Amino acid sequence: MNAEPSPQVLILAMDPRGHKRGHARVASLVASFLDEEGARVDVVTAEPRGWEKLDERVRLHRLDGTEARHPLLWLEQAVVSRAPRRIVRPLNRLGRPGAVLGRAQSRVSDAVHRRLFLPFYGQVRPLLLARIARRRVLSGIDMAKVSRVVVMDDASVPCAWRLARRHPDVTVTTRQVRTLDPAR
């Protein structure tokens, strides 16, 4: 018997929806590592849905619950939606003028959310996910046993960059090569 432990692969797919067939690409890559290489695979993601086709042998680490509880999201909802709604709510007793004011407040809150917060959050989210992953998931993975880290999307790059800096002996790549052979 070969006493050599099976290789371990870490796949970072924080936001696979950004690519066409993102979940299917991750599932296909995972299947090749499991079947052809006999590797243990961990997938780190912030996407709650779309993982039904993923092999059951994979350890799936979801960050979406922790991300949803982040104070930045709570603060935005409180300042942009909840506080203005509480200010306008007593004016609903005025009838039609109160209803018009309520609709205007709702439109302004939605516009601020879509046009100001979402572009800002799109820039900050990869850094936030990298921090959550480092604290919640990567602290439980022995990086000395990981032979390759595969980055599947742009949102995973800050996390991968930090891993590459902290563990220079681990191969961190965006190439989705289906073998662990170092020559490839």
C-alpha positions as CSV (number, residue, x, y, z in Angstrom):
1,M,0.0,0.0,0.0
2,N,1.1,3.5,-0.7
3,A,1.4,5.4,2.5
4,E,1.5,8.8,0.7
5,P,-1.6,10.9,1.7
6,S,-4.0,12.0,-1.0
7,P,-3.3,15.5,-2.3
8,Q,-5.6,18.3,-1.2
9,V,-7.0,21.0,-3.5
10,L,-8.7,24.2,-2.5
11,I,-11.0,25.8,-5.0
12,L,-12.0,29.4,-4.5
13,A,-15.3,30.2,-6.2
14,M,-16.6,33.2,-4.3
15,D,-19.0,34.4,-7.0
16,P,-19.4,31.8,-9.8
17,R,-22.5,33.6,-11.2
18,G,-20.1,36.1,-12.9
19,H,-19.1,33.5,-15.5
20,K,-21.3,31.6,-17.9
21,R,-21.9,28.1,-16.6
22,G,-19.9,29.0,-13.4
23,H,-21.3,26.3,-11.2
24,A,-21.0,23.7,-13.9
25,R,-17.3,24.6,-14.4
26,V,-16.6,24.2,-10.7
27,A,-18.4,20.9,-10.6
28,S,-16.5,19.6,-13.6
29,L,-13.2,20.6,-12.2
30,V,-14.0,19.1,-8.8
31,A,-15.0,15.8,-10.4
32,S,-11.8,15.5,-12.3
33,F,-9.7,16.2,-9.2
34,L,-11.7,13.6,-7.2
35,D,-11.9,10.8,-9.9
36,E,-8.6,11.2,-11.8
37,E,-6.3,12.5,-9.1
38,G,-7.9,11.0,-6.0
39,A,-7.6,14.4,-4.3
40,R,-9.5,15.8,-1.4
41,V,-11.3,18.9,-2.5
42,D,-12.5,21.9,-0.5
43,V,-14.7,24.6,-2.3
44,V,-15.0,28.0,-0.7
45,T,-18.0,30.1,-2.0
46,A,-20.3,32.9,-1.1
47,E,-23.0,31.7,-3.4
48,P,-25.9,29.9,-1.6
49,R,-27.5,28.2,-4.6
50,G,-26.5,26.2,-7.5
51,W,-24.4,23.5,-5.9
52,E,-26.7,20.6,-6.3
53,K,-24.5,18.9,-9.0
54,L,-21.4,19.1,-6.8
55,D,-20.1,15.7,-5.7
56,E,-21.0,14.8,-2.1
57,R,-17.3,14.0,-1.3
58,V,-16.5,17.7,-1.5
59,R,-16.3,19.9,1.5
60,L,-18.4,23.0,0.6
61,H,-17.7,26.0,2.8
62,R,-20.4,28.7,2.3
63,L,-19.7,32.2,3.4
64,D,-23.1,33.7,2.4
65,G,-24.6,33.5,5.9
66,T,-21.6,35.3,7.5
67,E,-21.6,37.9,4.7
68,A,-25.3,38.6,5.2
69,R,-24.7,39.4,8.9
70,H,-21.8,41.8,8.2
71,P,-22.3,45.2,9.9
72,L,-21.7,47.0,6.6
73,L,-24.9,45.6,5.1
74,W,-26.8,46.2,8.3
75,L,-25.7,49.8,8.5
76,E,-26.6,50.4,4.9
77,Q,-30.1,49.0,5.4
78,A,-30.5,51.1,8.6
79,V,-29.4,54.4,7.1
80,V,-30.9,54.1,3.6
81,S,-34.2,52.2,4.2
82,R,-35.2,51.7,7.8
83,A,-34.6,55.2,9.3
84,P,-36.3,57.1,6.4
85,R,-39.2,54.7,6.5
86,R,-39.7,55.3,10.2
87,I,-39.6,59.1,9.7
88,V,-42.2,58.9,6.9
89,R,-44.5,56.2,8.5
90,P,-46.4,58.6,10.8
91,L,-47.2,60.8,7.8
92,N,-49.2,58.0,6.3
93,R,-52.2,59.1,8.4
94,L,-52.5,62.2,6.2
95,G,-54.0,60.1,3.4
96,R,-53.0,60.7,-0.2
97,P,-50.1,63.2,0.6
98,G,-48.7,60.7,3.1
99,A,-48.9,57.8,0.5
100,V,-47.2,60.0,-2.1
101,L,-44.4,60.9,0.3
102,G,-44.0,57.2,1.3
103,R,-43.6,56.2,-2.4
104,A,-41.1,59.0,-3.0
105,Q,-39.1,57.9,0.0
106,S,-39.1,54.3,-1.2
107,R,-38.0,55.3,-4.7
108,V,-35.2,57.5,-3.3
109,S,-34.0,54.7,-0.9
110,D,-34.0,52.2,-3.8
111,A,-32.1,54.6,-6.0
112,V,-29.5,55.2,-3.3
113,H,-29.1,51.5,-2.8
114,R,-28.8,50.6,-6.5
115,R,-26.7,53.6,-7.7
116,L,-24.5,54.3,-4.7
117,F,-24.2,51.4,-2.4
118,L,-24.2,48.4,-4.8
119,P,-21.3,49.8,-7.0
120,F,-19.4,50.6,-3.8
121,Y,-20.1,47.1,-2.3
122,G,-19.1,45.5,-5.6
123,Q,-15.6,46.9,-5.1
124,V,-15.4,46.1,-1.4
125,R,-17.0,42.6,-1.5
126,P,-14.0,40.6,-2.6
127,L,-11.9,42.1,0.3
128,L,-14.7,41.4,2.7
129,L,-15.1,37.8,1.5
130,A,-11.3,37.3,1.8
131,R,-11.4,38.4,5.4
132,I,-14.4,36.2,6.2
133,A,-12.8,33.2,4.5
134,R,-9.6,33.7,6.4
135,R,-11.4,33.8,9.7
136,R,-14.1,31.2,9.2
137,V,-12.7,28.6,6.8
138,L,-9.0,28.9,6.1
139,S,-8.1,28.8,9.7
140,G,-9.5,25.2,9.7
141,I,-7.6,24.0,6.6
142,D,-4.1,22.8,7.0
143,M,-2.3,24.7,4.1
144,A,0.7,22.4,4.5
145,K,-1.3,19.6,3.0
146,V,-2.8,21.7,0.1
147,S,-1.0,21.1,-3.1
148,R,-3.0,23.6,-5.3
149,V,-5.4,26.5,-4.9
150,V,-7.5,27.2,-8.0
151,V,-9.1,30.6,-8.4
152,M,-12.4,30.4,-10.4
153,D,-13.5,34.1,-10.5
154,D,-12.4,37.7,-9.9
155,A,-14.1,37.9,-6.5
156,S,-11.7,35.2,-5.3
157,V,-8.5,37.0,-6.2
158,P,-7.9,38.9,-3.0
159,C,-8.3,35.7,-0.9
160,A,-5.9,33.8,-3.3
161,W,-3.4,36.6,-3.2
162,R,-3.3,36.6,0.5
163,L,-2.9,32.8,0.5
164,A,-0.1,33.0,-2.0
165,R,1.7,35.6,0.1
166,R,1.3,33.7,3.3
167,H,2.1,30.2,1.9
168,P,4.7,30.7,-0.9
169,D,5.2,26.9,-1.3
170,V,1.5,26.3,-2.4
171,T,0.6,26.7,-6.1
172,V,-2.0,29.3,-6.4
173,T,-3.4,29.6,-10.0
174,T,-6.2,30.8,-12.2
175,R,-5.5,28.0,-14.7
176,Q,-8.1,25.3,-14.5
177,V,-5.9,22.4,-15.4
178,R,-7.4,19.1,-14.5
179,T,-4.3,17.5,-13.2
180,L,-2.0,18.1,-10.2
181,D,1.1,17.3,-12.3
182,P,3.5,20.2,-11.6
183,A,4.9,20.1,-15.1
184,R,1.6,21.3,-16.5
